Amino acid sequence: MMKIVRENHRRGVRRISFYLALVLLFGEQASAQIRYSVPEEVRVGTVVGNVAKDLGLDSGSLTDRRFRAVSGNEEAIFEVNQNNGALFVRKHIDREQLCQGSGACVMELKILVENPLEIHYINVEITDVNDHSPTFPEKEQTFAIAEHTLPGRRFQLHTARDPDAGINSIRTYTVTANEHFEISVRQSDAGKIPFLVLKKLLDREHKDKHTLIVTAVDGGKPPRSGALNVTIIVLDINDNRPTFTQEMYQISMKENIKIGTSIFTLNATDPDEGINGEIEYSFGKTVKKSVFDVFELDKLTGDIKIKGLVDYEQNDMYELDIEASDKGAPPLSGECRIVIKILDVNDNPPEIEVTSLSNTVPEGSKPGTVISLISVKDKDSGVNAKIISQILNDVPFELKPSYKENTYSVVSRGPLDREEVSSYEILIKAFDCGEPPLSALKTLNIYLSDVNDNSPHFEQSALFFYLEENNIPGKTIFSVNAKDNDINENAEITYDILRDVSHNDILSFLNINSKTGQISALKSFDFETLKTFQFQVVASDSGSPSLSSNVTVNVFILDQNDNAPVILYPVSSNGSAEGVEEIPRNVNAGHLVTKVRAYDADIGYNGWLLFSLQQVSDHSLFGLDRYTGQIRTLRSFTETDEAEHKLVILVKDNGNVSLSATATVMVKLVEPKEAFAASDLQSSAKDDEDSHVTFYLIITLGSVSVLFIISIIVLIAMQCSKSPDYTSKYLPETNYDGTLCHSIQYRSGDKRYMLVGPRMSIGSTIVPGSHANTLVLPDRRRNNEEPKMPSADWRYSASLRAGGVMQSSVHMEESSVMQGAQGVLVQNWPTASSAADAEGGEVSPPMGAGVDSNSWHFRYGPGGPGAPPQHLKPGEVPPEAFIIPGSPAIISIRQNQGGEDDKSDFITFGKKEEAKKKKKKKKEKKDKKDKGKDDGDE
């Protein structure tokens, strides 16, 4: 549009110049200038003024004079009416097209009139009408303003344009209400120039973009306006520190948490953008070194993870100073603190500490003696640190709590005896109350020191030793051994023999080693003269004061085969074992020719004699009983048989090394009449010789029979007084072979035991369970009943088991005598054969007896080869008792000598000491009973 206006202007200027030249050349001088005013935008045809009238021209001649208007525009805006001379608007008037700027828009017209030619100049001012709104060259304008820009800063806005002029032109600029900006207008030749002025600091973090509308308003009525959209982008600067939501964080976690576990994630914010808002995390400068060992921090994410062992006992709380920094220039940072509380886990067992310990405690210390002081502790806390302590094993000690918590005293709660328990292992357990509970064990080893509170003691109250006769003088025969439960010098034992005046003759030949207890004999003992003796040995320790005890030593001399058999019959006048027997020739087979009698001073197998024919003229005529020594005919004699026969009989014992003797018997065959005469003479001689033997046999047999019957009665009474389970039954045994036999049977449970007399056939009565000379008999009365176990009250006396060879039964052979101790009257026990023969006896053990059996052997006669009974010596066994050789048992047979019968003491199996104790006990019982009666009478 502006180009068009300028082009029209140039054309007008050229036209005006042309007409002026014509006027100068041809016309008259123009008249005064007329000025009209017309608003723009009027309708076409609107009359501006009457030019002809105003110029004083005749309106009738206007046509003739070619009244016309000439303008500088190519297209005439105004035209004159030749009829009336009026100036009217020929076309639309737009002042903004015709005139530029805000000045007056005047169009100069030339009115030409010819005849005469006149040129009149008129000015038509086109007045402005507010028909245009202000406009900005662009609809939007954007500013980038840093948030740190100071207030007062001006930012030039686009200038609005308004084609209107004058009052209709732009009068002011406005901006939408805001707190940061305002409009400032600067006047210039070009017009009003608007500026956006910053009146308050911008904060990008508060608002990073501002949108404003700047309005340009003109002065028209009504005013018109134009708007400009202004966008302000706030540029960030690093003006904000990273911030945390809290200055302090408190978190808790359990100890022993797994390494690598994330426990907390930091979140710091920075309202800045770009690198100004990029945050990195790090530990503060004041963080302890231990924190770096336990925790690690991801500098980008702020994640805190477990790096090392978290132990409540080492540190129950951690304080972590965290710093968050941005990447601005310069960088800004923010801080926070994380307080991490560690929760205790029951991961530490209690600890038992021994503060003091007496490892050695004297035995016999009083109950309550303090042995040790212990303390327990637990590194955990709370309920996990509450400890319960106790002693696990059964020991005479207990824990006593002290005034201080978790402190205990180990004290004795009973007597301490080193001999029973020399040391104790006290097992102490402490466990906490955590879940699950943890525990600790502590072992205390306590040793008891010895006090001399034990006397030396022997394993048995009485010792029994068996010594073979003919021992070597000076050699150790046996030894005693005492024990002392104490130790060291309190257990050093010395031995000594207690010298007794009554036994001084024997004890003088004994010597004891005070250190070893070995006893040696200074002489050789002979069983045939001394069968037993006893003495006491004292054992003393070396403690202070010294304690001692003694033991009775019973020595039994064992027989050796040191005596050869002695022939009693036949014996010649010169002492040789030779004899002559005359028998009738007409005797039948089985006739008793004679009986060879012999004895052996030894006992047992050493005194068991066997007879055999060593030499005989005719083996078919005579036979010899190997046990009795009887010589009988085997057949009848014939006429061809010789009249005289020589028999050599060998008598030998059964010792390991047999000893023997021989007897020679000359048998002469005579006619019957001669034999009867000789027999009468011989019988009368023998009656005189053996009259004293028969007398002894009668006395012995009567005494033994009476004692035996009394013993049976007493035993039956004693057994009847006991409970039924232990009642002994005495039954006769009829299983004999025709020999006189006495036996005692008693019962225990389902077994029967027997004391066997002479010559008993036992083959049919031995059952399993029999040993040595003890026979266990089958119960013929209980074949259909179940066997019962023996009562627990059945006991064998210790003396009946001494040496392991004591027997509870007696075997007696025919023609036997009970052999007592030295000085004991020999008691005869006649048998059927000896009673018939009225001759001397022999020693013969029972059939089937073992080599080691300790049977009773009996013989009748003068108690030894021609020796009368010996008198008792002090300390020896009285006549009413006899001893089983090879055994410590003593059988006492006593008859009541006034007062009531004491059935229990009639026959006693056992040691003399036991009998004395039993008698003393009954006497005390009787005294109490008498005392009670006396109290009742009062």
Disulfide bonds with the S-S distance in Angstrom:
Cys99-Cys105 1.61
